[in-house]
Amino acid sequence: MVGLLRLSLVTVPIKAYPAHRGAGTTPFNQLHANCGQRIQHQKRCPVHGAVEAAEITHGFQYAPDQYVRVEPDEMERIRPPKDKALVLEQFIPMHGVDPVLFAGRSLYLVPDGVAARHPYAAVAEALREGNTWALGRVVLSVNRQLVLIRPRGRLLVLDVLHFPREVRAAKTWEAELGDHAASPEELRLIGTLIDSASGPVDWSSYRDVRAEEMTALIEAKIAGQPLRAPASEPVAQIRLLDALKQSVAAVKSKFQRPQPRRRATP
């Protein structure tokens, strides 16, 4: 993505790069269960049979079997001029967005060209010093998206957001919870468990091991070896207060240092 970042009359040419490498999933193919051959997917017209990708266009169905065609250049012509730039429309305090709005796509924004570096750095520094994020709208992959712009070190990051109307209200589920207030003792014990697992995060310990597990599964099947399922851990049904007491006792036992042995007195 190449475009413009606009703050009032300030215009900064920018380029965008995906912030994520991807899930790294194992590439499976669809096979015919009876013979094991790979399934082929063809785009077909009910009148003319198989068609090439270049022969496919887009259309909107407005009545049964009635479509109006919409060409890419027509969609481009109706776009408002401001859509051709990322305009910083509104500024909010840092962390002022409910995480439920995040759509899971992030892009690193970088200045496009030497002349863009200074205004880019000035905007990023102002957001960073003011502990401020910005909201804007931009077209990504044909669709107009609501986005959040935030500083990350010296870089600016674009996070795609869901439009608020796309997010389901939580009131229905909250009403079903009823009134189940925790006792002071339960809160104290839960607080102890939280404190015991608080502190700096070792992000290297959080890894996606799906690819490793799938590789082991495939290698075992190729070698004709039996599959080893992980041992299941029994989950006992314990009253909340008893479960909390046992959990706190286990935590204290884990982190308790052994006391030095006393020397015998002569």
N, C-alpha and C positions, 0 to 999 in steps of 0.2 A: 504494500500500500504506500502510495506517495501522495502527499496533499499539502494542505496549509493549516496551520494552527493560528487562530485569530483571537486576540484579546483587544476588544474595541477596535482601534485603528492600527494596532500592532499586528503584523502578519509575519509568521515564521514558517518557511518551507520545512516540512518534516518528512521522514520516512518511518515506516512501522515494521516491526519484526515480531513474530510470535514469541511469547514468553515461555511457552511450554514445548517440550520436545515431542509430546504425544505419549499415549499410554503404553506403547511397546507391546501391543497384544500379538499373540501368535496368529499368523495368517492362515486361517482354515479355508478350505474349499468345500463347496457343496457337492456331494456325491450321490449317485443313484444307489439306494440301499440294496437293490437286487444284484447289481453287477459291479458296483464300485467305480463306474466311470463318472468323470466330472460333468456336472450339469452345465449346460450352455444357456445363456440368457440372451434372447433376441428381442429387439423392439419391432413390433409388428403393427401394421395397419390392417384393420379387419377387411378392407377392400383389396389392398395391393400387396399384402404380405409383409415380408421383412423390409425395413427401411434403414438407410444410413443416418448417422447422427446429424449430418449436414442438412438433411431433409426435414428435421424436426423443428417446429416452432412452438410458441406458447399461445394459449387461448383461455378465455374465461367463459364458463358455461352459464348462460343467462336464461336458458329454457331447455327442455328435453331435446338432446341431440343438436342443440344450437350453440355455437361458440363464436365469440368475437376474438379475432387474433390481436395480440399485442406484441409488437416488435421491440427489441432492445433499444433501438434509436428513439422510439416513441416514448419509452419510459425515461430516457435521458432528457428529452425535451421538456417534460413536465416537472422535472426536479427544480425546486426553488434554487436561486443562485447561492443562498447561504448553505445549502446542502453540499456544495462543492468544497467547503472548508469546514474544519472542526472549530466551531465557535464556542469559546468558554462563556456560557450564558449566565450561570449562577454559581456563587461560591458558598461553601458550607464548611462548618468546623470539621477537622480531621475525625474520622471514625463516625461521621454523622449519617452514614447510610446503613440501613438494616441489611445484614449479610444475606437475607433471603432474596434480595434484589439482584445479587451477583449471578450472572448467567454462565460463568465458568470459562470465559474467553478473555485473555489478557494480551496486550501488545506493548512492546517497548517502543517509545517514540524517541527518535534521534534527529538532530538537525540535519537538513539536506543541504550540504554545501558550507563552505567556510563562512560566508556572510551571515548564515543563519545561526551560527554558534553563540554569538554574544546575546542577541535577544532571547534565544532559547534558554541560555544559562540564567538570564535575568528573571524570566518568568518562573523557572524551576526554583530559584533561590527565594523569590518572593513567596511562593506557595509553601516552601519548606520552613521559612522563618515565621510565617503566619500560622503554621499548623493548619493549613487550609487545603481543601479539596475543591474541585470544580466539576460542574455538570455541563454536558453539552450533547449535541446530536450530530451524527455523521452517517453517511451511507457506507455500509460494509457489505460486500457480496450482494449488491443490488438493493438490500433492505436498509431502511432508515433505522438506526439504532440509537437508543439512549445510552450514553457512556459517562464514565467517571474518569477524571484526570487527576492523578495524585503523584507527588514526588516520591521517588525511591532512591535515596542517596542523591546523586547529581542528575539522575535520569527522571524522565516523566513516564508514567505508566498509564495506559488506557485500559480500563476494565469495562466490558460490555455489561449493561444492566438490563434486567427485565423492566418493561414498562409497568408502573404500579397496578394497572388494571389487569395485568396478566398473573398477578400473585393472588392466590386464594386467601381470603380473610381467615384469621385463626380463631375468631370468636366462637364459631360453632364447636370446635374441639375443646376450647377452654370451658364452655358451658357444661360439657359432658364430664369434666373433671370433678365437679362438685366441690365441697368444702372439706378438705382433709389437711388441717393445719398440723405441722410437725411439733412435737414436744420440744422443750428446751434441751432435754438430754439428747434427743435424736439430732438436733441441730449442732450441739457441741461435738458429738462423735463424728458427724459428717464433716464438720470443720476440721477436726483432727486429721481425718483421712485426706482432705484437700491439702492441708498444710504439709503433710508428709510427702506428697507428690508434686509440690510446687517448687519452682526454681527455674534456672536457665534450661532451655530446651536443647537437647542434643539431636539436631535434625538428621544427622547421619544414621541414627537408629531407626528412622522411619523410611522404609523402603518398600516398593511395590515388588513383591516376590511372585506374582502370578506367572511371569514369563519363566522363572526358574522352576516353579512347580509343574508348568505345562511341559517344559523340556524334559523333566524327569519322567513324566507320564508317557510322553511319546517315545523316549529311549527305552523305557521298560516294555512298551508294547512291541516295538521293533525287535527287541531281544527275546520276546516271548516270556518275560519274567512276570511273576504275579504282582498285582498292584497292592501297594501297602497303604491302607487308609490310616490317617492319624487317629490315635487313641482318643476316644471321647471322654470328656470330663463330666462326671455326674454332678448335677446341680440339685442341691438339697433345698427344700422349701423350709426356710427359717423365718421366724418373726423378725420384723425390721430391727427392733431394738437389740435382739440377741445377735442378729447378723452383724450389726454395727459394732457391738462389743467384741465379737470374735475377730472382726476385721482389724479393729484398732489394736487388739492384743497381738495379732499376727504381725502387724507393722512394727510395733514396739519390739517384738522379739527379733525381727529381722535386722533392725538397726541398733539393737542394744549391743554395746561393746562389752566384751568379757572383762570382769573385774580382776585386777592383779591379785595373785595369791599372797596371802599374808605369811610372813615368816614366823615359824614357831619361836616363842620366847624361851630362852634358856631357863 
